[in-house]
Amino acid sequence: MSEPQSLSTSRSTSGAPSRRRFLQITAVGTTAVAASVTLTPRADAITSFIHPGVLHKVSDIQRMRTRVAAGTEPWLSGWNVFSANTYSQSAYAMQGPFASVDRGSTELHNWEFWNDCNAAYQNALMWNLTGTTAHATKALQIIKAWSSTLTSITGKDAQLAASIYGFKFAAAAELMRYTAPSGSWSAADITRTETMIKNVFVPLVRTFGDAGWGTNCIKAMMAFGVFCNDTSLYNAAVDAFHTHSCCRIDRVIGDTGQCVDSGRDQAHTQLILGSMAEACETAWIQTQDLYSAAANRLLAGFEYTAKYNTGNDVPYATWGSCQATFPALSTVERGNLRPVYEMVHNHYVKRRGVAAPWTYAAIQRIRPEGAGFQCDHPGFGTLLFTL
């Protein structure tokens, strides 16, 4: 196997089509120019959206409902885990809203916000899967409350909060916008939610950033674009996926599958991989194939990481992100598999017919997939993404 690409930020010639750079980083990491998200039109730019279109489309919801109603495995086991989760309950007690959230400094209302984002997303799904109005009411209660109250996200990790929590919030809002009971969410309330996303989340996320920061921003910006029906936001994220100096697909994953954080720890490695997968799944719904970028580089990353985290040896070359270089493969959190594998396995194996044996080996250890860590991922892939 060849070594991962070097720390050079020059554009790889493999994989994705040539694209105009969206963002120039003026210093390493997250100190970036707050550039406009207006893009030069190109052949593969999105001009309209499929709704609902963040992580789940109508046929995905129908598939889950049909399989669970029939008691078919593994969907039934996935449903049992999902429906029992705290955040899936219509009786969930909302923790917010608050005008300001801080991550990384004071931690003011950080915990409350990500809990509420989880509950909004999972209740939106429960409404769609069960038809129980109480779940719709809970999801909308959370979305309406935060969108009419939140004005700032602060702290040294503000960008992470805006991207990770914002993605989950937008995924919930997207589902409810197109499936909510008639009359339950007014046009004025929806506009207020769009305004909050554009005023609070987008300014933090639009600069993207290094490694996991940037990959979380990519998935979030895509979701913001879909919910707000704003193609410039969505296309900016896709452009960053292909061309950004520090977070494009072939910068965060080398051609062996080694990730920029493989030498840091296995939790952050899987965070990067899961976030890129979530971006790819949203793009797939929008008729764009990001999964195949850079010769299926995402799959290479999952196979390498799954192989290592199921107890096997993998090659390692000194490498790292734009901010840090790691001399050795990290054993920190090795074997602690995140619930991010079902989505990718189902795409490559079932949609594409491409082998993913190590990804499947990881799935076998954690199926049915449960909740994601904190608010990092949708989780529950056995129910949500098994085809």
C-alpha positions as a Python dict, from the first residue, in 0.01 Angstrom:
ca = {
    (1, 'M'): (0, 0, 0),
    (2, 'S'): (127, 346, -79),
    (3, 'E'): (184, 608, 186),
    (4, 'P'): (-73, 880, 253),
    (5, 'Q'): (-25, 1205, 72),
    (6, 'S'): (217, 1451, 224),
    (7, 'L'): (134, 1756, 429),
    (8, 'S'): (145, 1968, 116),
    (9, 'T'): (-183, 2149, 54),
    (10, 'S'): (-153, 2124, -325),
    (11, 'R'): (-461, 1985, -500),
    (12, 'S'): (-454, 1614, -575),
    (13, 'T'): (-508, 1523, -937),
    (14, 'S'): (-695, 1201, -852),
    (15, 'G'): (-1064, 1153, -786),
    (16, 'A'): (-1291, 1455, -793),
    (17, 'P'): (-1316, 1685, -1094),
    (18, 'S'): (-1111, 2005, -1093),
    (19, 'R'): (-1290, 2278, -901),
    (20, 'R'): (-1227, 2641, -815),
    (21, 'R'): (-1091, 2683, -464),
    (22, 'F'): (-1363, 2820, -239),
    (23, 'L'): (-1153, 2922, 56),
    (24, 'Q'): (-793, 3025, 113),
    (25, 'I'): (-656, 2955, 459),
    (26, 'T'): (-430, 3241, 568),
    (27, 'A'): (-296, 3059, 871),
    (28, 'V'): (-290, 2698, 984),
    (29, 'G'): (-608, 2560, 1137),
    (30, 'T'): (-920, 2758, 1205),
    (31, 'T'): (-775, 3106, 1161),
    (32, 'A'): (-931, 3148, 822),
    (33, 'V'): (-1058, 3421, 597),
    (34, 'A'): (-1433, 3460, 638),
    (35, 'A'): (-1493, 3434, 266),
    (36, 'S'): (-1816, 3481, 76),
    (37, 'V'): (-2004, 3163, -5),
    (38, 'T'): (-2091, 3283, -355),
    (39, 'L'): (-1947, 3039, -608),
    (40, 'T'): (-1869, 3052, -976),
    (41, 'P'): (-2138, 2839, -1146),
    (42, 'R'): (-2017, 2498, -1258),
    (43, 'A'): (-2167, 2195, -1425),
    (44, 'D'): (-2221, 1990, -1109),
    (45, 'A'): (-2357, 2271, -889),
    (46, 'I'): (-2696, 2206, -731),
    (47, 'T'): (-2973, 2435, -859),
    (48, 'S'): (-3266, 2286, -668),
    (49, 'F'): (-3325, 2043, -382),
    (50, 'I'): (-3507, 1720, -304),
    (51, 'H'): (-3706, 1747, 22),
    (52, 'P'): (-3685, 1613, 280),
    (53, 'G'): (-3322, 1576, 190),
    (54, 'V'): (-3086, 1573, 490),
    (55, 'L'): (-2988, 1211, 570),
    (56, 'H'): (-3337, 1079, 491),
    (57, 'K'): (-3574, 1105, 197),
    (58, 'V'): (-3935, 993, 179),
    (59, 'S'): (-3853, 644, 50),
    (60, 'D'): (-3606, 592, 336),
    (61, 'I'): (-3879, 662, 590),
    (62, 'Q'): (-4117, 429, 407),
    (63, 'R'): (-3854, 152, 403),
    (64, 'M'): (-3800, 175, 779),
    (65, 'R'): (-4171, 176, 853),
    (66, 'T'): (-4236, -125, 633),
    (67, 'R'): (-3949, -333, 770),
    (68, 'V'): (-4030, -259, 1133),
    (69, 'A'): (-4402, -326, 1085),
    (70, 'A'): (-4314, -661, 932),
    (71, 'G'): (-4083, -746, 1222),
    (72, 'T'): (-3792, -792, 982),
    (73, 'E'): (-3435, -807, 1108),
    (74, 'P'): (-3206, -623, 1150),
    (75, 'W'): (-3449, -329, 1128),
    (76, 'L'): (-3657, -453, 1421),
    (77, 'S'): (-3356, -477, 1652),
    (78, 'G'): (-3248, -132, 1534),
    (79, 'W'): (-3595, 4, 1605),
    (80, 'N'): (-3601, -144, 1954),
    (81, 'V'): (-3278, 36, 2043),
    (82, 'F'): (-3384, 362, 1879),
    (83, 'S'): (-3738, 379, 2019),
    (84, 'A'): (-3616, 309, 2374),
    (85, 'N'): (-3357, 587, 2370),
    (86, 'T'): (-3414, 884, 2601),
    (87, 'Y'): (-3405, 1134, 2314),
    (88, 'S'): (-3675, 944, 2124),
    (89, 'Q'): (-3940, 1005, 2388),
    (90, 'S'): (-4219, 1255, 2339),
    (91, 'A'): (-4202, 1308, 2717),
    (92, 'Y'): (-3844, 1437, 2688),
    (93, 'A'): (-3806, 1750, 2905),
    (94, 'M'): (-3658, 2030, 2693),
    (95, 'Q'): (-3340, 2170, 2849),
    (96, 'G'): (-3345, 2513, 2680),
    (97, 'P'): (-3376, 2745, 2507),
    (98, 'F'): (-3109, 3003, 2585),
    (99, 'A'): (-2985, 3312, 2404),
    (100, 'S'): (-2621, 3204, 2413),
    (101, 'V'): (-2432, 2875, 2411),
    (102, 'D'): (-2062, 2835, 2485),
    (103, 'R'): (-1842, 2539, 2400),
    (104, 'G'): (-1482, 2518, 2509),
    (105, 'S'): (-1466, 2814, 2747),
    (106, 'T'): (-1744, 2859, 3003),
    (107, 'E'): (-1954, 2565, 2868),
    (108, 'L'): (-2260, 2781, 2928),
    (109, 'H'): (-2569, 2585, 2817),
    (110, 'N'): (-2356, 2361, 2593),
    (111, 'W'): (-2492, 2040, 2739),
    (112, 'E'): (-2850, 2164, 2722),
    (113, 'F'): (-2825, 2255, 2356),
    (114, 'W'): (-2683, 1932, 2225),
    (115, 'N'): (-2932, 1731, 2428),
    (116, 'D'): (-3219, 1928, 2279),
    (117, 'C'): (-3079, 1889, 1927),
    (118, 'N'): (-3070, 1512, 1973),
    (119, 'A'): (-3427, 1509, 2100),
    (120, 'A'): (-3554, 1727, 1817),
    (121, 'Y'): (-3397, 1500, 1555),
    (122, 'Q'): (-3506, 1173, 1712),
    (123, 'N'): (-3860, 1291, 1781),
    (124, 'A'): (-3884, 1410, 1421),
    (125, 'L'): (-3794, 1058, 1314),
    (126, 'M'): (-4031, 901, 1566),
    (127, 'W'): (-4314, 1114, 1429),
    (128, 'N'): (-4238, 995, 1078),
    (129, 'L'): (-4204, 632, 1183),
    (130, 'T'): (-4502, 605, 1417),
    (131, 'G'): (-4743, 881, 1315),
    (132, 'T'): (-4782, 972, 1684),
    (133, 'T'): (-4853, 1344, 1696),
    (134, 'A'): (-4687, 1387, 2037),
    (135, 'H'): (-4349, 1328, 1873),
    (136, 'A'): (-4415, 1596, 1613),
    (137, 'T'): (-4522, 1832, 1887),
    (138, 'K'): (-4201, 1767, 2083),
    (139, 'A'): (-3972, 1812, 1783),
    (140, 'L'): (-4140, 2138, 1689),
    (141, 'Q'): (-4142, 2263, 2047),
    (142, 'I'): (-3762, 2235, 2055),
    (143, 'I'): (-3705, 2378, 1708),
    (144, 'K'): (-3938, 2675, 1760),
    (145, 'A'): (-3801, 2754, 2106),
    (146, 'W'): (-3434, 2761, 2009),
    (147, 'S'): (-3489, 2938, 1676),
    (148, 'S'): (-3672, 3221, 1848),
    (149, 'T'): (-3415, 3256, 2129),
    (150, 'L'): (-3059, 3162, 2027),
    (151, 'T'): (-2849, 3460, 1915),
    (152, 'S'): (-2488, 3352, 1970),
    (153, 'I'): (-2253, 3057, 2001),
    (154, 'T'): (-1924, 3139, 2171),
    (155, 'G'): (-1610, 2978, 2314),
    (156, 'K'): (-1289, 2840, 2169),
    (157, 'D'): (-1486, 2548, 2024),
    (158, 'A'): (-1774, 2759, 1894),
    (159, 'Q'): (-1723, 2632, 1540),
    (160, 'L'): (-1756, 2272, 1656),
    (161, 'A'): (-2077, 2350, 1842),
    (162, 'A'): (-2221, 2534, 1543),
    (163, 'S'): (-2135, 2252, 1303),
    (164, 'I'): (-2212, 1943, 1511),
    (165, 'Y'): (-2523, 2067, 1688),
    (166, 'G'): (-2630, 2273, 1388),
    (167, 'F'): (-2624, 1969, 1163),
    (168, 'K'): (-2852, 1772, 1395),
    (169, 'F'): (-3082, 2072, 1439),
    (170, 'A'): (-3109, 2127, 1063),
    (171, 'A'): (-3172, 1757, 1001),
    (172, 'A'): (-3465, 1773, 1245),
    (173, 'A'): (-3598, 2096, 1096),
    (174, 'E'): (-3575, 1958, 743),
    (175, 'L'): (-3781, 1651, 832),
    (176, 'M'): (-4045, 1856, 1011),
    (177, 'R'): (-4069, 2122, 742),
    (178, 'Y'): (-4196, 1866, 493),
    (179, 'T'): (-4380, 1620, 716),
    (180, 'A'): (-4523, 1818, 1011),
    (181, 'P'): (-4897, 1795, 1079),
    (182, 'S'): (-5090, 2055, 882),
    (183, 'G'): (-5093, 2394, 1051),
    (184, 'S'): (-4842, 2298, 1321),
    (185, 'W'): (-4549, 2502, 1189),
    (186, 'S'): (-4631, 2842, 1038),
    (187, 'A'): (-4447, 3007, 752),
    (188, 'A'): (-4333, 3279, 993),
    (189, 'D'): (-4187, 3017, 1230),
    (190, 'I'): (-4005, 2848, 944),
    (191, 'T'): (-3862, 3180, 826),
    (192, 'R'): (-3749, 3251, 1182),
    (193, 'T'): (-3564, 2918, 1185),
    (194, 'E'): (-3394, 2996, 854),
    (195, 'T'): (-3291, 3337, 984),
    (196, 'M'): (-3144, 3191, 1303),
    (197, 'I'): (-2943, 2937, 1104),
    (198, 'K'): (-2806, 3201, 869),
    (199, 'N'): (-2732, 3455, 1142),
    (200, 'V'): (-2594, 3229, 1416),
    (201, 'F'): (-2463, 2909, 1257),
    (202, 'V'): (-2347, 2997, 907),
    (203, 'P'): (-2096, 3272, 1002),
    (204, 'L'): (-1911, 3021, 1222),
    (205, 'V'): (-1931, 2727, 985),
    (206, 'R'): (-1859, 2899, 652),
    (207, 'T'): (-1484, 2928, 723),
    (208, 'F'): (-1456, 2546, 745),
    (209, 'G'): (-1116, 2463, 901),
    (210, 'D'): (-872, 2183, 970),
    (211, 'A'): (-942, 1810, 985),
    (212, 'G'): (-1242, 1726, 1204),
    (213, 'W'): (-1343, 2088, 1242),
    (214, 'G'): (-1367, 2127, 867),
    (215, 'T'): (-1539, 1797, 798),
    (216, 'N'): (-1810, 1875, 1052),
    (217, 'C'): (-1854, 2215, 890),
    (218, 'I'): (-1896, 2052, 549),
    (219, 'K'): (-2184, 1830, 660),
    (220, 'A'): (-2345, 2117, 851),
    (221, 'M'): (-2324, 2366, 565),
    (222, 'M'): (-2481, 2113, 331),
    (223, 'A'): (-2769, 2064, 574),
    (224, 'F'): (-2813, 2439, 618),
    (225, 'G'): (-2829, 2481, 242),
    (226, 'V'): (-3093, 2212, 200),
    (227, 'F'): (-3316, 2337, 482),
    (228, 'C'): (-3284, 2704, 384),
    (229, 'N'): (-3323, 2623, 12),
    (230, 'D'): (-2998, 2813, -38),
    (231, 'T'): (-2788, 2655, -312),
    (232, 'S'): (-2491, 2884, -244),
    (233, 'L'): (-2448, 2737, 105),
    (234, 'Y'): (-2480, 2380, -16),
    (235, 'N'): (-2247, 2426, -313),
    (236, 'A'): (-1987, 2594, -94),
    (237, 'A'): (-1978, 2284, 123),
    (238, 'V'): (-1943, 2052, -175),
    (239, 'D'): (-1663, 2271, -308),
    (240, 'A'): (-1485, 2249, 29),
    (241, 'F'): (-1531, 1869, 26),
    (242, 'H'): (-1330, 1855, -296),
    (243, 'T'): (-1084, 2144, -272),
    (244, 'H'): (-1032, 2285, 78),
    (245, 'S'): (-666, 2295, 186),
    (246, 'C'): (-718, 2119, 518),
    (247, 'C'): (-1048, 1927, 510),
    (248, 'R'): (-1107, 1803, 155),
    (249, 'I'): (-1167, 1429, 121),
    (250, 'D'): (-820, 1339, -10),
    (251, 'R'): (-653, 1559, 252),
    (252, 'V'): (-819, 1404, 555),
    (253, 'I'): (-786, 1046, 423),
    (254, 'G'): (-471, 921, 251),
    (255, 'D'): (-478, 668, -29),
    (256, 'T'): (-401, 380, 212),
    (257, 'G'): (-705, 478, 417),
    (258, 'Q'): (-495, 630, 693),
    (259, 'C'): (-670, 934, 839),
    (260, 'V'): (-510, 1261, 948),
    (261, 'D'): (-612, 1176, 1306),
    (262, 'S'): (-516, 807, 1300),
    (263, 'G'): (-209, 900, 1502),
    (264, 'R'): (-410, 1120, 1740),
    (265, 'D'): (-679, 881, 1865),
    (266, 'Q'): (-944, 654, 1724),
    (267, 'A'): (-1239, 863, 1846),
    (268, 'H'): (-1144, 1170, 1642),
    (269, 'T'): (-1057, 949, 1347),
    (270, 'Q'): (-1407, 802, 1346),
    (271, 'L'): (-1556, 1148, 1397),
    (272, 'I'): (-1394, 1261, 1072),
    (273, 'L'): (-1500, 951, 883),
    (274, 'G'): (-1858, 962, 1013),
    (275, 'S'): (-1894, 1330, 933),
    (276, 'M'): (-1775, 1284, 577),
    (277, 'A'): (-2011, 989, 537),
    (278, 'E'): (-2304, 1201, 656),
    (279, 'A'): (-2212, 1466, 401),
    (280, 'C'): (-2195, 1199, 130),
    (281, 'E'): (-2535, 1057, 226),
    (282, 'T'): (-2701, 1397, 208),
    (283, 'A'): (-2538, 1460, -129),
    (284, 'W'): (-2657, 1119, -253),
    (285, 'I'): (-3015, 1218, -175),
    (286, 'Q'): (-2952, 1537, -374),
    (287, 'T'): (-2840, 1322, -671),
    (288, 'Q'): (-2467, 1392, -623),
    (289, 'D'): (-2215, 1112, -576),
    (290, 'L'): (-1950, 1225, -328),
    (291, 'Y'): (-1900, 871, -204),
    (292, 'S'): (-1692, 786, -511),
    (293, 'A'): (-1466, 1093, -482),
    (294, 'A'): (-1091, 1028, -504),
    (295, 'A'): (-1144, 667, -608),
    (296, 'N'): (-1373, 576, -316),
    (297, 'R'): (-1137, 737, -65),
    (298, 'L'): (-1403, 738, 207),
    (299, 'L'): (-1434, 360, 187),
    (300, 'A'): (-1057, 327, 212),
    (301, 'G'): (-1069, 529, 533),
    (302, 'F'): (-1344, 314, 680),
    (303, 'E'): (-1176, -13, 585),
    (304, 'Y'): (-839, 94, 732),
    (305, 'T'): (-995, 221, 1055),
    (306, 'A'): (-1232, -73, 1095),
    (307, 'K'): (-950, -320, 1038),
    (308, 'Y'): (-733, -156, 1303),
    (309, 'N'): (-1017, -119, 1552),
    (310, 'T'): (-1117, -484, 1521),
    (311, 'G'): (-771, -586, 1639),
    (312, 'N'): (-568, -613, 1320),
    (313, 'D'): (-244, -455, 1204),
    (314, 'V'): (-239, -177, 944),
    (315, 'P'): (50, 19, 790),
    (316, 'Y'): (127, 365, 922),
    (317, 'A'): (335, 651, 788),
    (318, 'T'): (409, 968, 983),
    (319, 'W'): (138, 1211, 886),
    (320, 'G'): (-120, 1447, 1027),
    (321, 'S'): (-347, 1743, 974),
    (322, 'C'): (-256, 2098, 886),
    (323, 'Q'): (-206, 2162, 1257),
    (324, 'A'): (-35, 1851, 1390),
    (325, 'T'): (180, 1560, 1274),
    (326, 'F'): (166, 1223, 1450),
    (327, 'P'): (465, 985, 1441),
    (328, 'A'): (281, 663, 1528),
    (329, 'L'): (-60, 500, 1500),
    (330, 'S'): (-258, 576, 1816),
    (331, 'T'): (-393, 306, 2045),
    (332, 'V'): (-606, 561, 2233),
    (333, 'E'): (-970, 438, 2225),
    (334, 'R'): (-876, 156, 1993),
    (335, 'G'): (-1168, -83, 1966),
    (336, 'N'): (-1427, 171, 2077),
    (337, 'L'): (-1635, 158, 1762),
    (338, 'R'): (-1864, 451, 1689),
    (339, 'P'): (-2206, 390, 1528),
    (340, 'V'): (-2101, 519, 1186),
    (341, 'Y'): (-2043, 199, 990),
    (342, 'E'): (-2387, 85, 869),
    (343, 'M'): (-2442, 390, 648),
    (344, 'V'): (-2117, 341, 460),
    (345, 'H'): (-2147, -37, 433),
    (346, 'N'): (-2493, -11, 286),
    (347, 'H'): (-2386, 242, 28),
    (348, 'Y'): (-2077, 67, -102),
    (349, 'V'): (-2189, -295, -67),
    (350, 'K'): (-2562, -278, -139),
    (351, 'R'): (-2590, 22, -371),
    (352, 'R'): (-2258, -17, -548),
    (353, 'G'): (-2158, -383, -507),
    (354, 'V'): (-1813, -290, -370),
    (355, 'A'): (-1664, -514, -102),
    (356, 'A'): (-1620, -367, 248),
    (357, 'P'): (-1520, -665, 465),
    (358, 'W'): (-1356, -478, 752),
    (359, 'T'): (-1642, -230, 774),
    (360, 'Y'): (-1876, -526, 801),
    (361, 'A'): (-1655, -681, 1068),
    (362, 'A'): (-1697, -363, 1271),
    (363, 'I'): (-2073, -371, 1222),
    (364, 'Q'): (-2088, -727, 1349),
    (365, 'R'): (-1939, -613, 1678),
    (366, 'I'): (-2187, -332, 1747),
    (367, 'R'): (-2508, -425, 1563),
    (368, 'P'): (-2763, -295, 1624),
    (369, 'E'): (-2598, 45, 1620),
    (370, 'G'): (-2703, 267, 1907),
    (371, 'A'): (-2678, 636, 1987),
    (372, 'G'): (-2388, 848, 1868),
    (373, 'F'): (-2145, 997, 2118),
    (374, 'Q'): (-2303, 1316, 2257),
    (375, 'C'): (-2437, 1489, 1942),
    (376, 'D'): (-2162, 1387, 1701),
    (377, 'H'): (-2357, 1153, 1469),
    (378, 'P'): (-2713, 1042, 1399),
    (379, 'G'): (-2628, 692, 1524),
    (380, 'F'): (-2882, 406, 1500),
    (381, 'G'): (-2757, 311, 1153),
    (382, 'T'): (-2901, -40, 1165),
    (383, 'L'): (-3250, 107, 1159),
    (384, 'L'): (-3185, 426, 967),
    (385, 'F'): (-2951, 320, 688),
    (386, 'T'): (-2984, -55, 630),
    (387, 'L'): (-3116, -106, 277),
}
